[in-house]
Amino acid sequence: MEEKSNGPKEDGNRRKNNNTVIPGPTNPMVTPLLSDLYQFTMAYAYWKAGKHNERAVFDLYFRKNPFGGEYTIFAGLEECIRLIANFKFTAEEIAFIRSSLPKTCEDGFYDYLRGVDCSDVKVYAVPEGSVAFPKVPLMRVEGPIAVVQLVETPFLNLINYASLVATNSARHRFVAGKSKLLLEFGLRRAQGPDGGIGASKYSYMGGFDATSNVEAGRLFGIPIKGTHSHAFVSSFMSLDEIVEKSLQSRDGSSTCEDFVSLVQTWLSKIKWSHLIQGIFGETNQSELAAFISYALAFPNDFLALVDTYDVMRSGIPNFCAVALALNDLGYKALGIRLDSGDLAYLSCETRKFFRTIEKEFGVPDFGKMGITASNDLNEETLDALNKQGHEVDAFGIGTYLVTCYAQAALGCVFKLVEINNQPRIKLSEDVSKVSIPCKKRCYRLYGKEGYPLVDIMTGENEPPPKVAERILCRHPFSESKRAYVVPQRVEELLKCFWPGSSDGAREELPSLKEIRDRCIQQLEQMRPDHMRRLNPTPYKVVSVSAKLYDFIHFLWLNEAPVGELQ
């Protein structure tokens, strides 16, 4: 399917930046009101105090990798940029805000809201689809403090779930292996239509190959896949229901007037084959009728669900008879889907059956027929199948993928790190919640083998790390954790994706396919032991430069109250 840009079609409401038109958010529910009430109460208080235009810098980051792993995939950036590129309150929205705030709020505040946009906001971010680690800013947002606070909640909403699903998808891909086809089948189990659409998009970004979600295919150009359900099979009662029995050959040179009889002939041949004899007796004829009907409808795309009655005694023989009849007419069946039972055992027995058919009847590549498995699969079951040994070519994964069953949320936060060029810090008795102050630059340092070694943050005006030059990397809060690193490659992580109305250069928003390719490439750069499903080796905790370390602790001591004992 052709790759499409995301979101709705062009309208006059879009804003231009660097001569590029940026469409509005894909989801029309993403508006300036998709926020917490306290963002508006703070905006009013800032305005009332005359602080609303003070220049603030916020970092958006997470504190811990999800799913017990050692990496996270950053996703959701494009939707954030779409929001701020089109950020403007309508008269109706302002009226609702007025009705929601206390009557004592002054009219001037609502006049101020009418002029609010994000032309004075700047957004720096890690490119979408990147591997990311705790504490390192995914985004740095600069601008008037009241405006930046108004985008906090929607940014967190757009990034938390997207990054969680993309990471979950990447983990499933890692366990399944590169050669397997991964299909996202989760729409019916997702948390509403918004969760369903987002899950399809970000599962694809994280490494899945296709989705069953037709709307996601339309919106994002994701390949869509699907066959039929058990209801289709059980809706047939007998072969007598098949009225139109003819099927033209694939090349159009001839027509089989009675495809049903051709299938029955093949079923008889299979049953009495000396290599297969005894595996099955009489197959379910209503199932056979369903398979024949589906093949007549989709002769080029015949893939059958074979576990409605009995996989080995009915489903597989019936499928093979239809597939062989199609083969006589020049068509090639796609394969079968298993949705219940012992998937490892059934896939192996099915593969044996297919190979026997190939050997017995001389049908090239019949033994390589595709086998798809579904039925509430997750990381653990994929891992178990690998250990047991299986012959599955494709996995359809739904509930555990799209609901992120293993972990409910990523937990991104949005913290003030600078106001009017003055660094700010948030302290906590829980050291993991202490923020890292000031506007920073972030780098990834790579070693001789090409793997990333550590992410380091420096002050904005510090010279960047240089290749082959030793740099001291320090844990931001633990004095004894430090190491010298001699990088073989240095990558700056934060790039400008929204310069506001300034003439600064802006990174173009890549297509979903390009983001997916970046994600796969980034994961391939990771050390395999960091990627393990169980007990992965920890990636070196985020580091800071020696100069930034000293400043953090100076500010910490300066801001922390001094106790008094009596």
N, C-alpha and C positions, 0 to 999 in steps of 0.2 A: 504494500500500500504506500502511496506517495506520502512523504513527510509533509506535515502541515504546520504552519505557525499556530501558536496557541491562541485561544480566546475568540471573542466575537468579531464580526466583520467591522471594517472601518466605519467610523462615524465622525461627525464634526467635533466630538467631545475630546478627541485625543490631543495631546500636546506634543510639540516637536522639540527635540533636543539634539544638537549636533546634526541637524538636517534629517533625523530619523524619527518617523512617527511611531510612538509606542502605544499599543492598544491598551484598553482598560483591562482589569482583572478578568480571568476566565469565568469566575463565578460572580454573577451580578449581585450576590449578597455581600461581597467584599466592598464595603463603602466606608467613608469616614466614621460612620456610626457603629461599625463593627469593632467596638472598643468597650473598655470598662468605664463605669460612671466616674471612677476616681480620676481618670485622665481629664475629664471635663471639669471636675471640681478643682483639680490642681491648675488647669489652664486658667480658670477664672481667678484663682488666688494669685497666680503669677501675674496676670493682667492687673489685678487690683493693686498689687505691690509694685507695679512698674517693672517687673523682672521678665516679662514674657518674651522680650527680644534679646535677652542675654544669650551669648553664644555658648552652647553646651556640646559636650562630646559624650556619647554613650557607646558602650561595648555590648554586643549581643553574643553570648557564648553559653556553653553547657558545662556542667561540673563533673559528669561521669558518663562514660560510654554505656550504651544500652546492651541488654541481653547477655551481660557478663563477658562482653568482648573487649577488644582493645582498639577499636576504631569506630568511627561514625561517618556516614556519608552526608554531606551537606546538601540539602535540597530546599526548594521553595523561594530561591532568590528572585527568579524572574517574576513571580507573582507579586513580590514586594515592590519591585521596580515599576511594574504595571500600576500598582496602587498609587505610589507617590507621583508618578508621571501624570496622573489624572485626579489628584487629590483636590477636591473642591466641595464645599458644603452647598447643598441646594437650599432654597428657601424653606422647603418642607422639613428638611433635616434640622435647620436652625430653629424652626418653630417647635419641633419636638424637643430639642435641647432646652429651649426656654421653658417649656412646660415641665421639664424634669428637674430643673435646678430650682433652688429656693426663690421665692418672689422678690427677695431683697437684692438679687443680682442686677447690676446696672445695665441699662440698654446699650451702653457703649461697648460692652463685651460682645454682644451679638453683632454689632457693627464690625467689630474686629474679626469675628469668625467669618463674615461674608467675604473678607479679603484674604483669608488664609489659603495658601497653597504651599507647595514644596519647592518653589523656585530658589529659596535660600537655604535649602538642605543639601548636604553632600552625603553620599553613601559609598563607603569602601567595603569590599567584601572579598572573601575567598571565592573563586569561581565555583559555580554550581556543579555538583557532581564530584567535588574534591573529597578526598579522605581528610577527616578533621579529628582533632583531639581536644580533650577537656582544657578549659581555661583560655585557650587561644581564641581571640575574637573571630567569630564567623563573619560579623559585620561591625563596622564602626560608622555610626550615624552622627553627623555634625549639623548644627543649625540652631535656630531660635528655640530656646528650651521648651516653650509651650507647644510649638509645632511638633518637635521631636517626641515629646511625651504622648502626643495624640496618635503617633504611628507605632508606639511601643506594643500595644496589645495586638493589633492586626499583624504586625511583623512576627511576633511570637506565635500567633495562631497559624500563620502561613508556613512557618519554618519547623515548628515542633513535630507535627504529624508527618509532614513531608520527609523530613530527615529520618524519622523513626522508620517509616515504611521503606524508604530507599535502603537503609541499613539492613532491615529485616530481609529485603529482597537479595541484597548482596551476600548475606550470610547463607541463605538458601542456595544461591548459585554456587558458592564455594563448596558446600557439602555435596551438591548434586554433581559437580564437575563441569568442565567447559563443554563437553561433547553432548550433554543432554539438553533437550528442548524443555524450557520452563514456561508454563502457561498459567496466567493469573485467572482464576475462576471464582473470584470472591464477591462479585457484585451483590448476590442475594444475601450474603452474610455481613456485608459492610455496615458501618454505622451511618445509615441514611445515604441519600444520593450524593451528598458532598463527599462523604468518606469513600464511597464507591468510585467516584470519578478520580479523586486524588490518589487512591490506592492503585488504580490502573496506571495512572501516569508515572507515579514514583516507583512502582514495581518495575516498570519497563526501564526507567532510568537506572535502577540498581542492578539490572542484568537479566530480567525476564525477557522472553522473546515475543510474547503475544498476550492478548487478553481476550476474554469472552465478551467484554463490555463494548457494545456497538457504539454507544455515545462517545466513549473515550477514544475509540478508533476514529470517529468523525472529527472530534475536537483536536486530537494530537497526532493523527497519522500513525497510531500504533497498529501493527498487524492484528487482525481479529481472527480467532479460531473458534470452532465449535462443531458439534455433530448433532446427536439427538439424545433424548432421555429415555429412562425406563418406561415412561408413559407412552412414548411412541411405539415401543415394542409391544407392550401389553394391550395397546388399543386394537391390534389386529387379532382376529379370531381364527382365520383359516386362509389358505391359498385362494379360495373361491372369491375373496374380496378383491383380488387383483384383476381388474377389467382390461386395462390397456397393457398388453404383454409384450409389445414389440419394442425393440431397441436397435437403433442404427449403429453400425460399427463406427469406431472412432474416426476413421479416415473417410467415412461417408460412402464407401464403395458398395456396402451391402446392408441388409436389414435382417435381424433375427426376429421372425414373426412371433415366436413363442419363447421368450427369455425364461419363463417359469420352467418349462420342460427342460431347457438347457441346464438350468441350475439343478433340477431334480436328477438329471443324468449324472452330473458331476458328484452330487451327494451320494448316489449309489456307487459310483466308482471309488470314492474315498472310503465308504463303509466296507467294501469288499477287498480293498487293497491288502495285500499280504503283509505289508509293513505296519498297517494301522489296525488291522482286524482285532476286534475285541475291546478297543478303547471306548466305543460308543455303540448304541443300538439305534433306536428310533429317536430322532431329534424332535424338539418342539416345533410343530408346523406353523403355529401362529408367529413364533419368533422368525422362522424362515420367511414367512410372508412379509413381515416388517422389513427384514433385511433386503429382500427383493424389491420392495416398493421404494426403499431409500436409494438403492442402487439405480433403479430406473429414473429416479428424480435427479441423482447426482452421480452419474457414472464415472466422472473424472475425479470425484472427491469422496469416494466411498470409504467411510470409517465407521465401524459398528460397535455399539456398546453390547458386550457379550455375556454379562453376568445376570441378566434378568431371571433366568431359570437355572441353568447349570453351565458353568464355563466350558469344561472339557467334554461333557457328554452331549452338549447341544450348541452352545454359543460358538465355539471355535469351529466345529464341523460345518455348521450352517454358514458361518462367515466364509470359510474356505471354498465351499461350493459356489457361493455367489462371486467370490473373487476370481475363481478359475473360469467361470462363465464370462465374466467381464474380460478376462485375459484373452479368451477366444475371439473377442470382438475388438481387441487392440487397446483396451483400457487397463490401467494399473491401479488396483485398490491401494488405499493409503495405510490401512491397518485396523487395529482394534483398540478399544478402551476397556480397562478393568476398573471397576468402582467398588469392589468389595472382596473379602476373602484374604487369603495369604498371598499377598502381591508378589513376594519373592518366588514362592513355589509355582504359582499360576503363570507368572511370566516365563519362567524357565521351561515349564511343560508346554506352554504355547509355542515358544521358540523351537522346541524339539518337533512339535507337530508341523510347524511351518517348514522346517528343514526336511522333514520326511516327505512332505508334499512336493517340495522342489526336487528331491532325489527320485521319488516314485514316478512323477509325471513330467519331469524335465522342464519345469518352468523356471527360467532364470531369475535369480534374486528373490524368489518367493520366501526363502528362509530369512531374508532381511526385512520382512514386512514390519511396519512400525507397531510398537506396543506402547500405549499410553496408560498411565496409572493415575487414579485420583483417589478420593475417599479420605478426607480430613488429614492430609499429609502435612508434616511440619519438619523442621530441622532434625529432630530426634528420629522420626521414622525414616527419613532419607538416609541418615547415618546408619540406622539398623539395616536397611535394605542393602546398603553397600557392604556391610560386614557379612550379611547372609549370602550375598551373591544373587544377582537378578539380571533380567534381560529387558528391563524397561528402557525405552528410548526417550520418552517424554513424560513429564509430571505435570498434572493439573492441580494447582494448589490454591486454596481459597481462604477458609476461615482463619487459620493460624497466621496467614500472611497479612491479610488486609486489616484484621483487628489488632495486629501486633499482640497476640494473646500472651506472649511471654513477658511483656512489659507494657504498661499502659501509656506511659508518656516519656519523652526524652528529658524534659525539665530545663529548657533554655531559659536564661534570665537576661535582663536588660538593665545595665548598671551605669550610673553616671560616673565618669572618670575625670571630667574636667569641666569647669565653668569659668568663663571669662579668662581663659588661659591659666587658671589656677587648678592644679590637680586635686582631685577629691578621692577619698577612700571610704569604703564601707567596712566597718569592723564587726566582728562576731566572736563569741566564745568558741564557736565551731570554726576552726582555722580554714577549713575547706570553703567557707562562705565569705572569707575576706576577699574583697575585690583588689584588682591590680590597677593602681591609679595611672592617670595621665594619658595623653594621646601617644599611641605606640605604633611601631612598625614590627611586623612579624615575618620571620624567615624560617624556612625548612632547610636543614643542613643534611647533605647526603654523604655517605661514606664511599670507600673504594669499590665496594661491590654493587653500588647503584641503589642501595636501599636507604630510605630516610633514617637518620640517626636520632634527631631531636628537633623540636620546634623551639625557637628562641624569640623572645620579645625584647625590644630595645626602646629607649626613648626616641621620640620622633626625630630629634636632631643629632642622634648618635650616628657615627659612620657605620655603614652596613658591614656585616661579616664578609670576609674575602676568601676566595678559594685558596687553599693551601696555607692560609695563615691561622695560627692557633688562637682560639677564642675561649674564654672561661664562661661556661654555662652554669648558672646557679639555680637551685630550687628557690622559688620566691619566698618561701616561709621556713625552710629548714637549713640552718647554717652549715651543717656537715655534709649536705648533699650537693656536690659540685663536681665538675669534670671539665678538662680541657678537650676541645674538639678541633680537629683539623679537617674542615669540610673539603670534599672534592667537587661539590656543586652546591650552589646557594640559590634558593628560590624564594623570592619575596611573595608573600601569600596574599596580602590585601591589595586589591586593585580598584580603581574608581569606576563604579557602575552608574553613578548618578552625580554629575557635578553641579546640579541645579541650573541656574541661569548663567553661570560662569562659562568662560570659553575653554575650560579645561577639557582634556581628552577623556573620552568615555569608552569603556569596554562595550563592544556590541553584545547583545544577548544572543547566544548560540541557539540552534535548533535543539529539540529534544533528543534527536539522534546523536548530535555532536556532544551533548552533555552525557548521554549514555556511554558513548565511546570514551570520553574522558574518565568517567567513573571506572570503567573496566581497565583502562590503562593505568590509572592510579593504584587500583587494587593489585595489579600485577607487579607494581614496584615495591609492594610491601614484603617484608621478610615473612616466609611461610609460618614461622612459629608465632608471629603476632596474629596470624589469621586463624589459628586453630579454634575449633568449636569449643573444646573443653580445655581449661587451664592454659590459655594463650600466654605467651611471654609478654609482660607489660612493656608497652612503648615507653621510652624515657619520658618521665613527667615533664610537663611544660617548663621551660627554663627562661630565665631572664638574664640580661647582661649584668656584669658586676656593678656598673653605674646605676642601673635601674634597681637592682637589689638594695643598694645602699639608700636610694631615695625612698623606696617602699618602707623601709624600716625607720627612716627618719620621720616620714609622715605618720606612720603608725604610732610612734612614741609621742609625736606632737599632738595627735588627735585623741589618743586614749586618755580618759580621766585617770588621775593619780589617786589611789586609795589612801586612807589614813587609818592607822590602828591606834586604839586607845586602851 
